[in-house]
């Protein structure tokens, strides 16, 4: 009962606060538009906005391996995906990147509209043409100096076990010659499972692993990075 009430209060706060944060995002977007092409300031504000929902939650979030993020480098960032909570806690990196996300998320009031303001990349799952456009847009953003954040599993795990990785992110890395930055997230599955709304007290750890240079084939790179993330999850 207490968990249900706490969860309702939490999501109510997310809704009400988003309605207040979005106008601030619009102001930041408008003011910085003439000189901040990559929308660095807006993404930083978005990171603060998302982090707010971890700070008021029952989750204890620890970020390890920040030293593996070089602000002067551009990365193809990839993380395992167990929960909506993954999105909130990855913003705790406070690193500049553009999300790749399913198109439905961009329709969410306030939060989705802010994703559009940030220039995050839309993807219609199961649509090959959309995948091609997404990869082309990601390549353009990478060449402009924006890191990309992707969930190579494609969707959240139903069991908490890491799923096979799709090759898109690794194709981008090989094509652009940019390193892959693996990120292992643990604890989020129990914090909020897929298809659930009840949040639970949980320790969440975000581990940033050393960057992997895109040498060899796409298949080898995909396998290597997945193995590194899987090993970090099990550690």
C-alpha positions as CSV (number, residue, x, y, z in Angstrom):
1,X,0.0,0.0,0.0
2,X,2.8,2.4,1.0
3,X,4.7,1.6,-2.2
4,X,1.6,2.3,-4.3
5,X,1.0,5.7,-2.6
6,X,4.6,6.6,-2.9
7,X,4.7,5.7,-6.6
8,X,1.6,7.7,-7.3
9,X,3.1,10.7,-5.5
10,X,6.4,10.3,-7.5
11,X,4.7,10.1,-10.9
12,X,2.4,13.0,-9.9
13,X,5.5,15.1,-9.2
14,X,7.1,14.1,-12.5
15,X,4.0,15.3,-14.3
16,X,3.6,18.6,-12.5
17,X,7.3,19.4,-12.4
18,X,7.6,18.7,-16.2
19,X,4.9,21.2,-16.9
20,X,7.0,23.8,-15.1
21,X,10.4,22.7,-16.4
22,X,9.4,22.7,-20.1
23,X,8.9,26.5,-20.3
24,X,12.3,27.0,-18.8
25,X,13.7,24.6,-21.5
26,X,12.0,26.7,-24.2
27,X,13.6,29.9,-22.9
28,X,17.1,28.3,-22.8
29,X,16.5,27.0,-26.3
30,X,15.5,30.4,-27.6
31,X,18.3,32.3,-25.9
32,X,21.1,29.9,-26.9
33,X,19.9,29.1,-30.4
34,X,22.0,31.8,-32.2
35,X,25.3,30.6,-30.8
36,X,24.9,27.0,-29.4
37,X,24.3,24.9,-32.5
38,X,24.8,21.6,-30.7
39,X,22.4,22.7,-27.9
40,X,25.0,21.9,-25.2
41,X,23.3,24.3,-22.7
42,X,19.9,22.8,-23.3
43,X,21.1,19.3,-22.9
44,X,22.9,20.2,-19.6
45,X,19.6,21.6,-18.3
46,X,17.8,18.5,-19.5
47,X,20.4,16.4,-17.6
48,X,19.6,18.5,-14.5
49,X,15.8,18.0,-15.1
50,X,16.1,14.2,-15.4
51,X,18.5,14.0,-12.5
52,X,15.9,15.7,-10.3
53,X,13.8,12.5,-10.6
54,X,16.6,10.4,-9.3
55,X,17.4,12.7,-6.4
56,X,13.8,12.6,-5.1
57,X,13.4,8.9,-5.7
58,X,14.1,5.9,-3.3
59,X,17.0,4.9,-5.6
60,X,20.6,5.3,-4.5
61,X,22.5,6.1,-7.7
62,X,26.2,5.7,-8.0
63,X,28.1,6.7,-11.2
64,X,31.5,5.0,-11.6
65,X,34.1,5.5,-14.3
66,X,33.6,9.2,-15.1
67,X,37.3,9.4,-15.9
68,X,36.6,7.3,-19.0
69,X,34.7,10.2,-20.5
70,X,37.0,12.7,-22.3
71,X,34.9,15.9,-22.9
72,X,37.1,16.6,-25.9
73,X,36.2,13.3,-27.7
74,X,33.0,12.2,-29.5
75,X,31.6,8.8,-28.7
76,X,29.0,6.3,-29.8
77,X,27.7,5.6,-26.3
78,X,25.9,2.3,-25.7
79,X,24.2,1.0,-22.5
80,X,22.1,-2.1,-21.6
81,X,18.4,-1.4,-21.1
82,X,16.2,-2.8,-18.3
83,X,13.9,0.1,-17.3
84,X,12.7,3.6,-17.9
85,X,14.9,4.4,-15.0
86,X,17.9,3.8,-17.2
87,X,17.2,7.1,-19.0
88,X,17.0,9.1,-15.8
89,X,20.2,7.7,-14.4
90,X,22.2,8.0,-17.7
91,X,21.5,11.8,-17.6
92,X,23.5,11.7,-14.3
93,X,26.6,11.5,-16.5
94,X,26.2,15.2,-17.3
95,X,28.0,14.5,-20.6
96,X,26.9,15.9,-23.9
97,X,25.1,13.5,-26.2
98,X,22.0,13.0,-28.3
99,X,19.6,10.3,-27.5
100,X,18.2,7.8,-30.1
101,X,14.7,7.0,-29.0
102,X,11.5,5.6,-30.3
103,X,9.2,8.1,-32.0
104,X,6.4,7.5,-29.4
105,X,8.6,9.1,-26.7
106,X,8.7,12.4,-28.5
107,X,4.9,12.7,-28.2
108,X,4.9,12.6,-24.4
109,X,3.8,16.1,-23.2
110,X,6.6,18.3,-22.0
111,X,9.3,15.6,-21.7
112,X,8.9,14.5,-25.3
113,X,8.6,18.0,-26.6
114,X,11.8,18.8,-24.8
115,X,13.4,15.9,-26.6
116,X,12.5,17.5,-29.9
117,X,14.0,20.8,-28.8
118,X,17.2,19.1,-28.0
119,X,17.4,17.6,-31.5
120,X,17.4,14.0,-30.2
121,X,17.0,11.3,-32.9
122,X,13.7,9.7,-33.6
123,X,13.3,6.0,-34.6
124,X,10.2,4.1,-35.7
125,X,10.8,0.6,-34.5
126,X,10.3,-2.1,-37.1
127,X,10.5,0.4,-40.0
128,X,13.7,-0.2,-42.1
129,X,13.4,3.2,-43.8
130,X,13.3,4.9,-40.4
131,X,16.4,3.0,-39.3
132,X,18.3,4.2,-42.4
133,X,17.2,7.8,-41.7
134,X,18.2,7.4,-38.0
135,X,21.6,6.1,-38.9
136,X,22.2,8.9,-41.4
137,X,21.2,11.5,-38.9
138,X,23.4,10.0,-36.2
139,X,26.3,10.0,-38.5
140,X,25.7,13.7,-39.2
141,X,25.5,14.5,-35.5
142,X,28.7,12.5,-34.7
143,X,30.6,14.4,-37.4
144,X,29.4,17.7,-35.9
145,X,31.0,16.6,-32.5
146,X,27.9,15.3,-30.7
147,X,28.1,12.0,-29.0
148,X,25.2,9.6,-29.5
149,X,23.5,7.5,-26.8
150,X,21.8,4.3,-27.9
151,X,20.4,1.1,-26.3
152,X,21.6,-1.6,-28.7
153,X,19.2,-4.1,-27.3
154,X,16.5,-2.1,-29.0
155,X,14.0,-2.3,-26.2
156,X,13.9,-3.0,-22.5
157,X,14.5,-6.5,-21.2
158,X,11.6,-8.4,-19.7
159,X,13.8,-10.5,-17.4
160,X,16.7,-8.3,-16.5
161,X,19.0,-10.4,-18.6
162,X,21.0,-8.6,-21.3
163,X,19.6,-9.3,-24.8
164,X,21.5,-9.6,-28.1
165,X,22.8,-6.3,-29.5
166,X,21.6,-4.9,-32.8
167,X,24.5,-3.7,-35.0
168,X,23.4,-0.1,-35.8
169,X,25.6,1.7,-33.2
170,X,28.6,-0.3,-34.1
171,X,28.1,0.3,-37.8
172,X,28.2,4.0,-36.9
173,X,31.4,3.6,-35.0
174,X,33.2,1.7,-37.8
175,X,32.0,4.1,-40.4
176,X,33.0,7.2,-38.6
177,X,36.1,5.8,-36.9
178,X,34.8,7.0,-33.5
179,X,35.2,5.0,-30.3
180,X,32.3,3.1,-28.6
181,X,31.8,4.0,-24.9
182,X,30.2,1.0,-23.2
183,X,28.0,1.7,-20.1
184,X,26.7,-1.0,-17.8
185,X,23.6,-0.1,-15.7
186,X,22.6,-2.4,-12.8
187,X,19.7,-2.2,-10.3
188,X,17.1,-0.5,-12.5
189,X,15.2,-3.6,-13.4
190,X,14.1,-3.9,-9.8
191,X,13.7,-0.2,-9.3
192,X,11.0,-0.2,-12.0
193,X,10.4,-3.2,-14.2
194,X,9.0,-3.0,-17.7
195,X,5.2,-2.6,-17.8
196,X,5.2,-1.5,-14.2
197,X,4.6,1.8,-12.5
198,X,5.5,1.0,-8.9
199,X,9.0,2.2,-8.0
200,X,11.0,0.4,-5.4
201,X,13.9,1.3,-3.2
202,X,17.0,0.1,-5.0
203,X,20.7,0.7,-5.4
204,X,21.6,1.6,-9.0
205,X,25.1,1.7,-10.4
206,X,26.1,3.2,-13.7
207,X,29.5,2.0,-14.8
208,X,31.3,3.8,-17.6
209,X,33.8,1.4,-19.1
210,X,37.0,2.3,-21.1
211,X,36.3,3.3,-24.7
212,X,36.7,0.7,-27.4
213,X,38.3,1.7,-30.7
214,X,36.4,0.5,-33.8
215,X,39.0,-1.9,-35.2
216,X,38.0,-5.0,-37.0
217,X,34.5,-5.9,-38.2
218,X,31.1,-4.6,-37.1
219,X,30.3,-8.1,-35.9
220,X,33.5,-8.4,-33.8
221,X,33.0,-4.9,-32.3
222,X,29.4,-5.7,-31.4
223,X,30.4,-9.0,-29.7
224,X,33.3,-7.4,-27.9
225,X,31.3,-4.5,-26.4
226,X,28.4,-6.7,-25.4
227,X,30.8,-9.0,-23.6
228,X,32.4,-6.1,-21.8
229,X,29.0,-4.8,-20.6
230,X,27.8,-8.3,-19.6
231,X,31.0,-8.8,-17.6
232,X,30.5,-5.5,-15.8
233,X,26.9,-6.3,-15.0
234,X,27.9,-9.6,-13.4
235,X,30.9,-8.2,-11.5
